Amino acid sequence: MSETIVLNTGWTFTKEGHTEPITLPHTWNAVDGQDGGNDYYRGTCIYTTQLPKIELPEDGRAVLQFDGAAMTAEVSLNGQKLAEHKGGYSTFRVDITDALQDTNVLTISVDNSDNDTVYPQKADFTFYGGIYRDVTLHILPAAHFAMTENGAVPVKVTPVVTDLSSRRCEVTAEAFVVGVDTVRFALDGQEVSAPAVNGTAKAVFTLENAHLWDGLEDPHLYTLTAVLGDGETQSVRFGCRKFEIDPQKGFLLNGREYPLRGVSRHQDRKGVGTAITKEMMEEDLALILEMGANTIRLAHYQHAQTFYDLCDEKGLVIWAEIPYITMHMHNGRTNTLTQMEELIVQNYNHPCIAVWGLSNEITAASPVNEELLENHRALNDLAHKLDPTRPTTMANVFMLEITSPILEIPDVNSYNLYFGWYLGDLDQNDEFFDNYHAKYPNRCIGFSEYGADANPAYQTSHPEKGDYTETYQCIFHEHMAKLIADRPWLWATHVWNMFDFAADGRDEGGKNGENQKGLVTFDRKIKKDAFYLYKAYWSKEPFVHTCGSRYVDRAEDVTEVKVYSNLPEVSLYVDGHLQETKQEDKVFTFQVPITGKHSIEARAGGYSSVILVNKVDTPNPAYAMANRREVVNWFDGELDESCWSVKDNMAAAMADAKVGPILKQIGDKAAASRGDVAAAVKDNPALVAMMQRAMQRMTIEGMLRQAGTDIEDIKQLNRVLQGISKE
């Protein structure tokens, strides 16, 4: 019989000559990959351990399995290099049988250095290094289930619902074996024995009146068992379900309209990095389910098998993708194909997975040329060859023209739009999708990313783009949630992001090294107010939430109090006295006079939510970034209208030969503060054209404030501009 030994203890870790004992999972970037500066360690580190005594059965094999080593790993035993794996997010295996000695020292060289062959290399998140998932040793008898190098599942199950009305499901089981003549399969009381031909045994079952895997409502899982002659078994869970995507109806689950509404997720966590535990994954999923989401885009790489298992069990519909992102690399084509193969063959059995993602924002820093198109065609063909049952998709960057030929390659498409945050106005998101849907009524389109950064320490009664307040994040998502609700033909929508995550190149919004677009903070301790907006739209659990609990000190005489609820009526009480009752849909807004310290409580259907506010004379400076604390009449004296100023139109100023270069230099500085990706894409012609359109209706001051430019820099710029004549 086979034996599995977990090898997570007894390791030594060496980085730049310093050695220390560690346990797995482990990453060397848990701190420096999250503190900003874009200076986290990217290089080679060494992991070493002595294997336990190995006694192989006659003609048996010893195979190591690595569930995640980022980004490139070289495996050596007793000084002999046995294998190399390129890709930091997928499982790989190494047969060490022929290199075994009486005592065995295992050495893993792991490298997350910048290179031009292994994805990802340019993206808005930290590329943690380390062996950050489990390592196991498998002792196999002569006759065994295959453990291939690419990490493929040894038993593959393909369920196809052939008749929805009667719930008939045809289930094809394939077992990949070594030294085996016959495999016995068992499913739901049925048993079939099948011969193994060229290492593969195949059986077909028919389930009449099958119990369907039906999303959040009923994620039923079947178990299929494959048994070898010596009693060796492999059990596989799967679900019978039918996924369809329609240009007009959106996503359909088991024949009914089932709009996919949810979030994207990065796997890392504050102070831990990617070396997360099962308990942390369970907490992540519990928060997503509390909000009522029914889908997750697992971005931008293959996630842990444990998380896919949890999604199977809970009924989340999943978008799974490879880290082919931002910038196409001439030497990286092979790696994209390898990572796609590993993603599919390792995750084939998960009923939760609906689509395979080919790439993300790949045209942000790369032109749409024949090389890029051919890489995507090859990926698309490979995905369909390995899995004919699931469609392919892409997440396209917002400045990609909707006429681009790359959109014709995947089965369905989705767009990442940030109008109302990085540039432009919120209603441009509506215009984009309506124009796309009108021009291509027979194409399926989704909304794969949208979001606005929010530091929950920042609060205001006058929210605006670029202020990083929790208040503006609410305004942003209120618009987006309604946009989505009004367009059921959007096959899937995913908030960017469920959780704040590490992007060590960022330095903005009062925090270094973090992207703060999450609905929940990096440490999972604070649910931002926008979290409850989506709970109001998506959750069936009745609740009421009063926004602004962190906005205690308020300088206005009449303050706005916003309440989110999925109940039809909300009553607001101030200091225990009824102020007003309103009937609204999801968002309830009240105007409340304040004079001192007040308790403000929202009540709805037996549920309540309380915040405390305190009237102050002047705004609390802790509630705003330094460049937002002085906003009225900040300029020096009267403006000379014959000269340029920051009150002038941005497009007109950029066209001036003297002013344009000055503004471009400031824009480049602002892009650099948002990390490598923003700096890399700033010269993309499509982005430049889009920025030019946005500039037509914005002042210099408005553009710079949206970009987070410091008020002192704006003052200094205004002084410079006032010395430049418009003639």
Solvent accessible surface area in square Angstrom, and as a share of the most:
residue,aa,sasa,rsa
1,M,145,0.65
2,S,47,0.30
3,E,94,0.42
4,T,80,0.47
5,I,46,0.23
6,V,93,0.54
7,L,13,0.07
8,N,25,0.13
9,T,103,0.60
10,G,60,0.58
11,W,3,0.01
12,T,55,0.32
13,F,7,0.03
14,T,38,0.22
15,K,53,0.22
16,E,137,0.62
17,G,73,0.70
18,H,118,0.53
19,T,74,0.43
20,E,68,0.30
21,P,116,0.73
22,I,22,0.11
23,T,82,0.48
24,L,10,0.05
25,P,48,0.30
26,H,32,0.14
27,T,11,0.06
28,W,20,0.07
29,N,0,0.00
30,A,21,0.16
31,V,115,0.66
32,D,36,0.19
33,G,0,0.00
34,Q,8,0.04
35,D,77,0.40
36,G,6,0.06
37,G,61,0.59
38,N,73,0.38
39,D,104,0.54
40,Y,22,0.08
41,Y,47,0.18
42,R,70,0.26
43,G,10,0.09
44,T,63,0.37
45,C,1,0.00
46,I,56,0.28
47,Y,0,0.00
48,T,38,0.22
49,T,12,0.07
50,Q,116,0.52
51,L,8,0.04
52,P,55,0.35
53,K,163,0.69
54,I,30,0.15
55,E,134,0.60
56,L,62,0.31
57,P,54,0.34
58,E,151,0.68
59,D,113,0.59
60,G,5,0.04
61,R,77,0.28
62,A,0,0.00
63,V,8,0.05
64,L,0,0.00
65,Q,32,0.14
66,F,0,0.00
67,D,36,0.19
68,G,0,0.00
69,A,1,0.01
70,A,2,0.01
71,M,3,0.01
72,T,21,0.12
73,A,0,0.00
74,E,63,0.28
75,V,0,0.00
76,S,21,0.14
77,L,1,0.00
78,N,45,0.23
79,G,77,0.74
80,Q,99,0.44
81,K,109,0.46
82,L,51,0.26
83,A,29,0.23
84,E,81,0.36
85,H,15,0.07
86,K,89,0.38
87,G,0,0.00
88,G,0,0.00
89,Y,9,0.04
90,S,5,0.03
91,T,12,0.07
92,F,6,0.03
93,R,22,0.08
94,V,6,0.03
95,D,66,0.34
96,I,1,0.01
97,T,20,0.12
98,D,129,0.67
99,A,11,0.08
100,L,43,0.21
101,Q,115,0.51
102,D,137,0.71
103,T,91,0.53
104,N,5,0.03
105,V,64,0.37
106,L,0,0.00
107,T,38,0.22
108,I,0,0.00
109,S,26,0.17
110,V,0,0.00
111,D,42,0.22
112,N,1,0.00
113,S,34,0.22
114,D,105,0.54
115,N,52,0.27
116,D,73,0.38
117,T,45,0.26
118,V,3,0.02
119,Y,3,0.01
120,P,0,0.00
121,Q,15,0.06
122,K,53,0.22
123,A,10,0.08
124,D,37,0.19
125,F,17,0.07
126,T,5,0.03
127,F,6,0.03
128,Y,9,0.04
129,G,0,0.00
130,G,0,0.00
131,I,0,0.00
132,Y,4,0.02
133,R,25,0.09
134,D,56,0.29
135,V,0,0.00
136,T,17,0.10
137,L,0,0.00
138,H,25,0.11
139,I,12,0.06
140,L,10,0.05
141,P,14,0.09
142,A,45,0.35
143,A,30,0.23
144,H,11,0.05
145,F,8,0.03
146,A,12,0.09
147,M,40,0.18
148,T,58,0.34
149,E,137,0.61
150,N,40,0.21
151,G,5,0.04
152,A,19,0.15
153,V,32,0.19
154,P,24,0.15
155,V,0,0.00
156,K,47,0.20
157,V,2,0.01
158,T,23,0.13
159,P,24,0.15
160,V,71,0.41
161,V,12,0.07
162,T,79,0.46
163,D,45,0.24
164,L,52,0.26
165,S,106,0.68
166,S,47,0.30
167,R,92,0.34
168,R,88,0.32
169,C,0,0.00
170,E,78,0.35
171,V,0,0.00
172,T,24,0.14
173,A,0,0.00
174,E,35,0.16
175,A,0,0.00
176,F,56,0.23
177,V,8,0.05
178,V,68,0.39
179,G,65,0.63
180,V,21,0.12
181,D,121,0.63
182,T,67,0.39
183,V,0,0.00
184,R,98,0.36
185,F,0,0.00
186,A,29,0.22
187,L,2,0.01
188,D,96,0.50
189,G,85,0.82
190,Q,68,0.30
191,E,112,0.50
192,V,54,0.31
193,S,73,0.47
194,A,5,0.04
195,P,92,0.58
196,A,21,0.17
197,V,94,0.54
198,N,153,0.79
199,G,29,0.28
200,T,42,0.24
201,A,0,0.00
202,K,120,0.51
203,A,4,0.03
204,V,76,0.44
205,F,2,0.01
206,T,57,0.33
207,L,5,0.02
208,E,107,0.48
209,N,99,0.51
210,A,1,0.01
211,H,83,0.37
212,L,21,0.10
213,W,0,0.00
214,D,26,0.14
215,G,0,0.00
216,L,65,0.33
217,E,114,0.51
218,D,55,0.28
219,P,32,0.20
220,H,56,0.25
221,L,37,0.18
222,Y,24,0.09
223,T,70,0.40
224,L,0,0.00
225,T,33,0.19
226,A,0,0.00
227,V,18,0.10
228,L,6,0.03
229,G,84,0.80
230,D,75,0.39
231,G,34,0.33
232,E,10,0.05
233,T,70,0.41
234,Q,64,0.28
235,S,72,0.47
236,V,17,0.10
237,R,93,0.34
238,F,1,0.00
239,G,1,0.01
240,C,0,0.00
241,R,27,0.10
242,K,75,0.32
243,F,37,0.15
244,E,66,0.30
245,I,34,0.17
246,D,45,0.23
247,P,31,0.20
248,Q,95,0.42
249,K,103,0.44
250,G,0,0.00
251,F,1,0.00
252,L,17,0.08
253,L,0,0.00
254,N,20,0.10
255,G,39,0.38
256,R,83,0.30
257,E,94,0.42
258,Y,21,0.08
259,P,50,0.32
260,L,3,0.02
261,R,22,0.08
262,G,0,0.00
263,V,0,0.00
264,S,0,0.00
265,R,2,0.01
266,H,5,0.02
267,Q,5,0.02
268,D,7,0.04
269,R,22,0.08
270,K,93,0.39
271,G,49,0.48
272,V,38,0.22
273,G,0,0.00
274,T,10,0.06
275,A,17,0.13
276,I,16,0.08
277,T,63,0.37
278,K,106,0.45
279,E,116,0.52
280,M,45,0.20
281,M,15,0.07
282,E,70,0.32
283,E,72,0.32
284,D,1,0.01
285,L,4,0.02
286,A,59,0.45
287,L,16,0.08
288,I,0,0.00
289,L,54,0.27
290,E,52,0.23
291,M,0,0.00
292,G,13,0.13
293,A,0,0.00
294,N,19,0.10
295,T,1,0.01
296,I,0,0.00
297,R,0,0.00
298,L,0,0.00
299,A,0,0.00
300,H,7,0.03
301,Y,7,0.03
302,Q,9,0.04
303,H,1,0.00
304,A,12,0.09
305,Q,66,0.29
306,T,43,0.25
307,F,1,0.00
308,Y,0,0.00
309,D,49,0.25
310,L,15,0.07
311,C,0,0.00
312,D,5,0.02
313,E,67,0.30
314,K,96,0.41
315,G,0,0.00
316,L,0,0.00
317,V,1,0.00
318,I,2,0.01
319,W,3,0.01
320,A,0,0.00
321,E,0,0.00
322,I,4,0.02
323,P,2,0.01
324,Y,1,0.00
325,I,6,0.03
326,T,3,0.02
327,M,59,0.26
328,H,28,0.12
329,M,12,0.05
330,H,139,0.62
331,N,80,0.41
332,G,0,0.00
333,R,94,0.34
334,T,102,0.59
335,N,11,0.06
336,T,2,0.01
337,L,46,0.23
338,T,51,0.30
339,Q,10,0.04
340,M,0,0.00
341,E,57,0.25
342,E,6,0.03
343,L,0,0.00
344,I,1,0.00
345,V,26,0.15
346,Q,7,0.03
347,N,0,0.00
348,Y,14,0.05
349,N,17,0.09
350,H,14,0.06
351,P,4,0.02
352,C,0,0.00
353,I,0,0.00
354,A,2,0.01
355,V,1,0.01
356,W,0,0.00
357,G,0,0.00
358,L,0,0.00
359,S,0,0.00
360,N,5,0.02
361,E,26,0.12
362,I,3,0.01
363,T,10,0.06
364,A,2,0.01
365,A,32,0.25
366,S,11,0.07
367,P,94,0.59
368,V,54,0.31
369,N,68,0.35
370,E,107,0.48
371,E,70,0.31
372,L,1,0.00
373,L,16,0.08
374,E,66,0.30
375,N,1,0.01
376,H,0,0.00
377,R,89,0.32
378,A,17,0.14
379,L,0,0.00
380,N,16,0.08
381,D,92,0.47
382,L,36,0.18
383,A,1,0.00
384,H,57,0.25
385,K,162,0.69
386,L,40,0.20
387,D,0,0.00
388,P,105,0.66
389,T,71,0.41
390,R,15,0.05
391,P,33,0.21
392,T,0,0.00
393,T,0,0.00
394,M,1,0.01
395,A,0,0.00
396,N,4,0.02
397,V,4,0.03
398,F,21,0.09
399,M,5,0.02
400,L,16,0.08
401,E,103,0.46
402,I,29,0.15
403,T,87,0.51
404,S,11,0.07
405,P,68,0.43
406,I,0,0.00
407,L,3,0.02
408,E,122,0.55
409,I,23,0.12
410,P,10,0.06
411,D,71,0.37
412,V,9,0.05
413,N,5,0.03
414,S,0,0.00
415,Y,0,0.00
416,N,0,0.00
417,L,0,0.00
418,Y,12,0.04
419,F,10,0.04
420,G,0,0.00
421,W,0,0.00
422,Y,56,0.21
423,L,4,0.02
424,G,2,0.02
425,D,51,0.26
426,L,31,0.16
427,D,68,0.35
428,Q,32,0.14
429,N,0,0.00
430,D,28,0.15
431,E,90,0.40
432,F,32,0.13
433,F,0,0.00
434,D,59,0.31
435,N,93,0.48
436,Y,0,0.00
437,H,27,0.12
438,A,81,0.62
439,K,110,0.47
440,Y,43,0.16
441,P,59,0.37
442,N,131,0.67
443,R,55,0.20
444,C,15,0.09
445,I,1,0.01
446,G,0,0.00
447,F,0,0.00
448,S,0,0.00
449,E,8,0.03
450,Y,0,0.00
451,G,0,0.00
452,A,0,0.00
453,D,1,0.01
454,A,0,0.00
455,N,9,0.05
456,P,8,0.05
457,A,56,0.44
458,Y,22,0.08
459,Q,9,0.04
460,T,31,0.18
461,S,48,0.31
462,H,150,0.67
463,P,45,0.28
464,E,69,0.31
465,K,37,0.16
466,G,0,0.00
467,D,7,0.04
468,Y,4,0.02
469,T,4,0.02
470,E,2,0.01
471,T,37,0.22
472,Y,12,0.04
473,Q,0,0.00
474,C,6,0.04
475,I,59,0.30
476,F,0,0.00
477,H,0,0.00
478,E,33,0.15
479,H,54,0.24
480,M,0,0.00
481,A,4,0.03
482,K,120,0.51
483,L,3,0.02
484,I,5,0.03
485,A,60,0.46
486,D,79,0.41
487,R,31,0.11
488,P,65,0.41
489,W,32,0.11
490,L,0,0.00
491,W,2,0.01
492,A,0,0.00
493,T,0,0.00
494,H,2,0.01
495,V,0,0.00
496,W,13,0.04
497,N,0,0.00
498,M,0,0.00
499,F,3,0.01
500,D,0,0.00
501,F,2,0.01
502,A,1,0.01
503,A,4,0.03
504,D,2,0.01
505,G,18,0.18
506,R,8,0.03
507,D,85,0.44
508,E,19,0.08
509,G,2,0.02
510,G,55,0.53
511,K,63,0.27
512,N,82,0.42
513,G,0,0.00
514,E,8,0.03
515,N,1,0.00
516,Q,1,0.00
517,K,2,0.01
518,G,0,0.00
519,L,0,0.00
520,V,0,0.00
521,T,7,0.04
522,F,5,0.02
523,D,55,0.28
524,R,14,0.05
525,K,166,0.70
526,I,58,0.29
527,K,60,0.25
528,K,0,0.00
529,D,5,0.03
530,A,0,0.00
531,F,0,0.00
532,Y,39,0.15
533,L,0,0.00
534,Y,0,0.00
535,K,14,0.06
536,A,2,0.02
537,Y,52,0.20
538,W,45,0.16
539,S,16,0.10
540,K,177,0.75
541,E,98,0.44
542,P,49,0.31
543,F,16,0.07
544,V,12,0.07
545,H,24,0.11
546,T,1,0.01
547,C,11,0.07
548,G,10,0.10
549,S,48,0.31
550,R,70,0.26
551,Y,22,0.08
552,V,55,0.32
553,D,32,0.17
554,R,5,0.02
555,A,29,0.22
556,E,36,0.16
557,D,98,0.51
558,V,77,0.44
559,T,1,0.01
560,E,87,0.39
561,V,1,0.01
562,K,24,0.10
563,V,0,0.00
564,Y,0,0.00
565,S,0,0.00
566,N,41,0.21
567,L,37,0.18
568,P,98,0.62
569,E,79,0.35
570,V,0,0.00
571,S,19,0.12
572,L,0,0.00
573,Y,41,0.16
574,V,20,0.12
575,D,68,0.35
576,G,54,0.52
577,H,137,0.61
578,L,103,0.51
579,Q,72,0.32
580,E,68,0.31
581,T,53,0.31
582,K,51,0.22
583,Q,117,0.52
584,E,86,0.39
585,D,102,0.53
586,K,44,0.19
587,V,37,0.21
588,F,0,0.00
589,T,43,0.25
590,F,1,0.00
591,Q,97,0.43
592,V,0,0.00
593,P,79,0.50
594,I,5,0.02
595,T,120,0.70
596,G,25,0.24
597,K,168,0.71
598,H,24,0.11
599,S,42,0.27
600,I,0,0.00
601,E,33,0.15
602,A,0,0.00
603,R,98,0.36
604,A,5,0.04
605,G,66,0.64
606,G,86,0.82
607,Y,96,0.37
608,S,64,0.41
609,S,21,0.13
610,V,78,0.45
611,I,6,0.03
612,L,112,0.56
613,V,3,0.01
614,N,35,0.18
615,K,47,0.20
616,V,33,0.19
617,D,137,0.71
618,T,97,0.56
619,P,101,0.64
620,N,41,0.21
621,P,85,0.53
622,A,62,0.48
623,Y,30,0.11
624,A,22,0.17
625,M,20,0.09
626,A,62,0.48
627,N,10,0.05
628,R,19,0.07
629,R,127,0.46
630,E,75,0.33
631,V,77,0.44
632,V,110,0.63
633,N,121,0.62
634,W,11,0.04
635,F,53,0.22
636,D,84,0.43
637,G,56,0.54
638,E,166,0.74
639,L,39,0.19
640,D,68,0.35
641,E,134,0.60
642,S,66,0.43
643,C,19,0.12
644,W,22,0.08
645,S,7,0.04
646,V,1,0.00
647,K,86,0.36
648,D,26,0.13
649,N,54,0.28
650,M,14,0.06
651,A,17,0.13
652,A,50,0.39
653,A,0,0.00
654,M,62,0.28
655,A,89,0.69
656,D,31,0.16
657,A,92,0.71
658,K,144,0.61
659,V,0,0.00
660,G,6,0.06
661,P,85,0.54
662,I,50,0.25
663,L,3,0.01
664,K,101,0.43
665,Q,134,0.60
666,I,35,0.18
667,G,35,0.33
668,D,44,0.23
669,K,137,0.58
670,A,18,0.14
671,A,17,0.13
672,A,59,0.46
673,S,38,0.25
674,R,23,0.08
675,G,7,0.06
676,D,60,0.31
677,V,21,0.12
678,A,26,0.20
679,A,37,0.28
680,A,40,0.31
681,V,17,0.09
682,K,62,0.26
683,D,84,0.44
684,N,23,0.12
685,P,111,0.70
686,A,30,0.24
687,L,20,0.10
688,V,58,0.34
689,A,37,0.29
690,M,19,0.09
691,M,58,0.26
692,Q,92,0.41
693,R,133,0.49
694,A,4,0.03
695,M,15,0.07
696,Q,119,0.53
697,R,135,0.49
698,M,30,0.13
699,T,56,0.33
700,I,0,0.00
701,E,21,0.09
702,G,25,0.24
703,M,17,0.07
704,L,7,0.03
705,R,23,0.09
706,Q,7,0.03
707,A,29,0.23
708,G,30,0.29
709,T,15,0.09
710,D,53,0.27
711,I,10,0.05
712,E,99,0.44
713,D,61,0.31
714,I,0,0.00
715,K,28,0.12
716,Q,95,0.42
717,L,7,0.04
718,N,7,0.04
719,R,112,0.41
720,V,63,0.36
721,L,0,0.00
722,Q,39,0.18
723,G,65,0.63
724,I,25,0.13
725,S,53,0.34
726,K,74,0.32
727,E,197,0.88
